[in-house]
Amino acid sequence: MLKTLLAGAAALAVAGAAHAETYAIQAGRLIVDAAQPARGNSTVLVDNGRIVRIDNGFTAPEGAIVVDERSRTVLPGMTDVHVHLTQTSGTPWYSYFTQKYSTPYGTTLGLTHALEMARAGFTTVRDLGGDTSSVIAVRDAVAEGRFPGPRIKVSGEPLSIIGGHADAATGLPPELADAINEAHLNPSVCTGVEECQKVVRKLAAAGVDVIKVMATGGVLDPGAMGLEQHFTDAELKGIVDMAHAMHLKTAAHAHGARGILAATNAGIDSIEHGTFLDEAGARAMKAHGTYYSATLMAFSGVSGMLGTGKMTPAMEAKTRETLGVWGKGLNLAYRTGVKIALGTDSAVAAHTLANKEVELMVTKGGMTPRDALIAATKGGPDLMNLSNETGTLDVGKAADLIAVDGDPLVDPTAVQRVGYVMAQGRPIPMKGQ
């Protein structure tokens, strides 16, 4: 791992030194905006990390670094609005209580997975749940150009009820649970409007970009609490109101229909998972302008854990329940006209596989390839108020782009064949380079 990080840092140092250079990225097919027709042979000119011009045909201004992608499709980099950079796929929940998974070690994991996400074609990601200091360190180190990776936004520790999805003491013997609580290792577990708003203020002060709340139980809860609503309506509204007062967006982990509806009515900005979304919830999301992030790859990830001994019986039961409706919530949201952004919930499945989400949005969620690509490139930036910066290859925006084999407007698997990535004007070192 250290060797990979050092090699990536060295490559980025070279890229960072050339950040003010001019790049001429030659594309055989160019998708400036996934909602618009593609262009033919084109050249994207990048200077100081920004798109400054798009030429017809293949051009190479004097002194420009030529990037030959004439056999590929160049398109905007994708955005994943739901990842966990400081966690690793396949690691049992209880492993994170061991000495190995310290805060510094979690930071190294985050830097490693950030590079994996970039190599998979994601130039922006949103981390929705990790040790606050670790994810902020990862975000800032990548932003400063110290390590290669995508643009990163973070929530820090999600808010949870006692015994809820982010309560670290859940499922532990009483003496261990008491020790965790006495050591204040559950800083985002709260009860009542005032206490929960205090947690929001503390997270805002720490410098997070978004507030995440566990509005319902979770599939990977080690306890037996269900997938329905956890926080009260008043608590949810208090959390959302305080976050918005702090100028922060909000995201709700929500599986059950009642929890989805309650979070939506409280003014939440995005519903994550939305597994058992029903007609009432879909209509409410449409009316409120709430975004939906289906995280279909997570279902793939948890299905592979069945029968391995890494899940409790309660976790296995919830996994089988959710697999029975895999993709149905997304299909309902799509047909209802709810706004959709791509999210994967990596590391439930490996970060390296995150680009398979687009294919699942088509095969499981019933979206067209074009609409899935729109959600993958434009949905996240719109949700996070980043549309002026990324999501399309318009002149003036950050040079967030990827080159893939095939045409992702008709083939959703094309984004799984990534050959080149530039994030905020910095070329990402690809595997083998």
Steps between C-alpha positions, in 0.01 A plus 500: 500500500779742597680430172181580306444823692860615453489421129172688466635796692811512282290487184275774632800716584593486132138567401474783753810662357336491157166624634551839337594334170270487201354160407350410164274198558408351163176301498353277231158565653430783744209522743494856630166450674338158547161657429615621156613319180866398488752673275741329263876552485578779746776645714445626854752766597581524869706775658572543870249229584213660304336426167583800282388387154359209301617467139348296221744237377837415646707806588820546696593857589871569529635396836190300599527155652311279255281225647406262220154354570396494135383139528286572807203700622588794722228609741451679832635317803239322707385596850423247774294660777527208743833341584697397810864562426643396837340156496590195294267256327468163669626616839269375777339778706673388820848535346473878525522468879851350481824694543583467131212726396627811676420849377840537326462161334149592388645807333740285296208283396311810395785621280531157342129474424486858374752406231298187417186708457681741267639213293145368470395824332374706795633853518274599791387287795306564819604303808187433705629348819842463656712627785468877464868583542607222260268593214576870535873419485447293185288774341751771573811301406356422156371857453847635574653273236695288748337179377312410182125470514165658421338809648370383839214619720442345844236460770705360786316279750131462415236583759339191654253410771616285791518149356472636147698445184801712606503415870840331543387338825215305337535125532791514747501358854371756752841559655653583159203712399529697825873551441437636150238742626709609800795570267272712279575281197142548381506877442208505254254284695229732628149517647259792477498806277735714708763229545493408130531863393803531728663210311428674170668817628808303611531331161463834325772643723726208411471598135278237338321568170173312561304358793396136481226355717408135543127548455436124512675182602762345278558165336842466661387588853627216720188529719143403423351849459302522178527707185224747586503854641739567790507874577169668581346746254596787731859379530535464122365849438725645769807334344416620150409853611824541695711360215340738253554786743869402496486512116549123475312250286347193662485132406285230655584132513147363460379152409143469626208685341394687817854617563541616141177701517585650841847610386361644179231697681765629741676664203790259449699569182563138398371156584774236504402142410124555502455124484132471586388826340123503442267720294443749784873540556572538130233767462636686803856486367383634166308783668790597729769470232675236710779304332510120493825301520431129457843350586425184301859377525451467875245225438762319295750545780282368781376205293859379483520500881210255549611178660855621568460541874572873474138592576276434797173306443309832516727649234454197275120521535498869406733432208263241353206737553666784312631282217139406428428859388839583343452794261125538548531822698714659229257392231208658686694821562602516134145447373371763743749761380707519819846653454770232500870509584738207480611353831663163570558465876854382429659339715210257541616389155858573398584857400663365184158374384310826554463571127273194468224706663410657164429158349286403801301822471400377154460125558352515853356850516350517151670825400612570144879505448487875432299578813729280709799691363330832573451385861864388512646824367252780574282373787764513772635844411145641497424341839821641651477847339804426284339534157696819429820306559453150360254256336540622141801598288390857443765767459599651834431192709757286676666243276325195646493248217550137414562297184327165453479229237156498337202733507347536849192672354389164365716251694499544880795262536726740307584693818653180637776529236679812619829582331570855613389726785562868568367641828501878541762525229730239655559176308435202727773231494330190365584148608818378333627848428 
